[in-house]
Amino acid sequence: MSILINYNNYNVELELNVETGKFYDNVSNEDVVRYLKGIFTNKERFNNRFISKFRNVKNAKSFFPKFADKFFDYLNEDTYYPFVCWVDKSLMNEEEIVEHHAELNRLYLEELAVMTPEQRKELVDSCGGVPITFERNDCSIFACDEVLDELLNIYDKVKEFSYAEAFAIPNEVFQAKVFGSIDIVEMIKELGHERIATAGKHLRHKQFSKEGEFEGYVEYDVIYETHKVDSTKLPSLEGDNDGDVYALRCWCTTTDKEHWLWIEDEYKDDPLEAVAQTFRVHKNVIPHITEIKRQGDMLLVELDKEIKPSSTDEIVPLTAEQYFGFLTAQS
């Protein structure tokens, strides 16, 4: 059994295997703590903002015994419906809480049809947190203290990843998380870089309130620059591309905020194509995209109908024309 720890306040998402007490088969818990140390930069912060948040995780059957008969009597060892467990409300913002409550409503009223609207309201009103989902219908209490104590004890024994070490991580999924914990702007400045090409784009995008309500449109200019970055200080990349790697700098002329993305060398001369190729999708999905909303490295896609990506279609990047035509919001 495993649980997904999704801590959006700090862009942390980890999946813990409860049986093994590990997050990855081929990444040690020591390396996971090294990654977390790049986000929670002292032990008190790590304890208060991460460890303590997961000390009292219980599932719905134990936390709400009066609902147990309605929720769980029909389950047996052969069923794999998810059930709900609860975590500290501070782990998610208000918009995410509303989204999760909507998922509760869909699951219990529409898919499983085991709750009346009144029962659902009673459950949500009595909840002190927000739901996360287990993979199976194991109704035991999730006892995570042993794992959390291990992570806390590791903290003082390790150092956060350097950028050279991050490039050498073989697990690409974990490597991407580690890069997210490193200040890429300072890293690129220290390595040394040279601008290759520049392109500007005037954008008109949707603006939303913190509650997710549409507030109108905002217009602004974004500058995209491709840069050649000296990688000779990175042992894992030395010799590749004659010692160079390439990055895209995106910065807003209104807020002066910037964001960097690593790109392939074939896009180094075309900044707009470079940003578009960071979004790749199955070819059969592209005709059905209506909107893209971007938040850093995360992209949310709206389609004109539900469509399953085809395993026979190749995964391709969007063109600049497609990308900016679909993009309706970003932050």
URRA-V218894 format. One record per backbone hydrogen bond with DSSP energy under -1.0 kcal/mol. NH is the residue of the N-H (numbers start at 1). CO is the residue of the C=O. E is the energy in kcal/mol with one decimal. If there is no record, write none. Layout:
BEGIN
[[NH CO E] [NH CO E]]
END
This chain:
BEGIN
[[3 16 -2.0] [5 14 -3.7] [7 12 -3.8] [10 7 -1.5] [12 7 -2.3] [14 5 -2.4] [16 3 -2.5] [17 22 -3.1] [18 1 -2.3] [21 17 -2.5] [32 28 -1.7] [33 29 -2.3] [34 30 -1.9] [35 31 -2.0] [36 32 -2.5] [37 33 -2.5] [39 36 -1.1] [40 36 -3.4] [46 42 -2.4] [47 43 -2.6] [48 44 -2.8] [49 45 -2.9] [50 46 -1.2] [51 46 -2.2] [52 47 -3.1] [54 51 -1.6] [55 52 -1.1] [60 84 -2.5] [63 59 -2.4] [64 60 -2.8] [67 64 -2.0] [68 65 -1.1] [71 67 -2.0] [72 68 -3.1] [73 69 -1.0] [75 72 -1.3] [79 76 -1.7] [85 132 -2.0] [86 58 -2.3] [87 130 -1.5] [91 88 -1.9] [92 89 -1.6] [97 93 -2.0] [98 94 -2.3] [99 95 -2.0] [100 96 -2.3] [101 97 -2.4] [102 98 -2.1] [103 99 -1.7] [104 100 -2.2] [105 101 -2.3] [106 102 -2.3] [107 103 -2.8] [108 104 -2.7] [109 105 -2.1] [110 106 -1.5] [111 106 -2.2] [112 107 -3.0] [114 108 -1.7] [115 108 -1.4] [120 116 -2.5] [121 117 -2.3] [122 118 -2.2] [123 119 -2.3] [124 120 -2.8] [125 121 -2.8] [126 122 -1.5] [127 124 -1.0] [130 87 -1.2] [132 85 -1.7] [134 83 -1.1] [135 2 -1.0] [148 144 -2.5] [149 145 -2.9] [150 146 -1.8] [151 147 -2.3] [152 148 -2.3] [153 149 -2.3] [154 150 -1.8] [155 151 -1.2] [157 154 -2.0] [166 162 -2.2] [167 163 -1.7] [169 166 -1.2] [175 171 -2.8] [176 172 -2.0] [177 173 -1.3] [178 174 -2.3] [179 175 -2.6] [180 176 -1.3] [181 178 -1.5] [182 179 -1.2] [184 182 -1.3] [187 183 -2.0] [188 184 -2.6] [189 185 -2.1] [190 186 -2.3] [191 187 -2.2] [192 188 -2.2] [194 228 -2.2] [196 226 -3.4] [199 224 -2.4] [201 222 -2.2] [203 220 -3.2] [205 218 -2.6] [206 328 -3.3] [207 216 -2.7] [209 213 -2.6] [212 209 -1.9] [215 207 -3.4] [218 205 -2.5] [220 203 -2.1] [222 201 -2.5] [223 251 -2.9] [224 199 -3.3] [225 249 -2.7] [226 197 -2.3] [227 247 -3.0] [228 194 -3.2] [229 245 -3.5] [230 192 -2.5] [231 243 -3.4] [234 231 -2.2] [237 234 -1.9] [238 234 -1.2] [240 237 -2.6] [242 239 -1.1] [243 240 -1.7] [245 229 -2.4] [247 227 -2.2] [248 261 -3.4] [249 225 -3.4] [250 259 -3.0] [251 223 -2.4] [252 257 -2.1] [253 221 -2.0] [256 252 -2.1] [259 250 -2.4] [261 248 -2.1] [263 246 -2.3] [267 264 -2.0] [268 265 -1.6] [270 267 -1.4] [274 270 -2.1] [275 271 -2.0] [276 272 -1.8] [277 273 -2.2] [279 276 -1.8] [281 316 -2.4] [283 314 -2.2] [285 282 -1.9] [288 285 -2.0] [289 286 -1.6] [290 302 -3.1] [291 302 -1.4] [292 326 -2.2] [293 300 -2.7] [294 329 -2.8] [295 298 -3.1] [298 295 -2.3] [300 293 -3.3] [302 291 -2.5] [304 288 -2.4] [316 281 -2.7] [318 279 -1.8] [323 319 -2.9] [324 320 -2.4] [325 321 -1.3] [326 322 -2.0] [327 323 -2.0] [328 292 -2.6] [331 294 -1.7]]
END
